[in-house]
Amino acid sequence: MSSADEIAKEIESLRLDYQSATEGKTFDHFYCPILWEDADVPLCKGHVVNQAIKGSSRKWVVAREDVDAYFGTLVEGPYTTVVNADRPTIDDLLADSALRKKLPPKLQIDGKEYQYYDATVTSSPSHPVVHLRNDNAEIARFAIKCDTNTLPDSAHLEFVVDADFVPEAVGALLKAAHSTMFKVCGYSYVFTAAGIDLARILRDFYRSSQATPKPNRRAAAREYFRKYVGMVAPLGGFTEGLFKGSVDDGRFIFVQGSSGRPYAFGVLIRTGKGMNVVFLPPDHPDSMDTYFGFISNFVKRRFKYHIADFVVGQNGNETVWNVYRNEFEFDPEKSPNDG
């Protein structure tokens, strides 16, 4: 079956789901869960997690081609580079020209930054050449854009990677969480408090940043998503047997307060070797203040949570949340791969 046929088949299923969620309403083309509009535009198979991330889910949802590509360029692309690089060392960056272009290290000499270029093939006679070696083997060769005579004899040279991809990670994971919920729960999620709030965040970014000149959009994206960093966290202590990612196993977490009522629920997003959780608001209005306080003051905070499976009803049975009694603790001091 071609991609076009797969999309057309999924659209028909979504049309029925939309009618059920809206008490009989329908859409003509496709009701976008991010933009909240039905428009005759090209559609695509939007992967829940960027398909370029190694080991990510292969699940997809119907998506607007323009929206999917926009997020892919501004936030998912940079985040994918970091995830796939898997904490590269400076030697890794300097030896890998493709990775170096995506995560360019800065060259500093006695604290002053200099421009440089690859001198493996050729270089200007006036530019000093630096040979980088590891275990007696040359890993890279660079020419510094300066006159040799301007460098002090005892100059201290170092390469520095000054890259903060947290905002891009937040944007990519928020979109992945929205796509996960749409894949698992359909339009019944889109019109909940969580669906409304997350769609607003993504939609406002999409529409407002288009008014920004193209050269400035990456910076605008970073500024926009930084304020939502409290909604996202790496999940320490996960195991393959317990969590695979919500889109693949229908498993989520409920953060429960002393009242016994959940004040946040977490969507689990698997990216490479790591597991991340995106916290969304509950439907109960009495929990909203607690939720917004929780995500605004998230750093270095422990909390208790329960695992919950979303079980789709079959053979006349209702769709339910199966919440487990066992209680787990989130510890921000643990790395994503700690046991």
Order of alpha helices (4+ residues) and beta strands (2+ residues): alpha-beta-beta-alpha-alpha-alpha-alpha-beta-beta-beta-beta-beta-beta-alpha-alpha-alpha-alpha-beta-alpha-beta-beta-beta-alpha-beta-beta
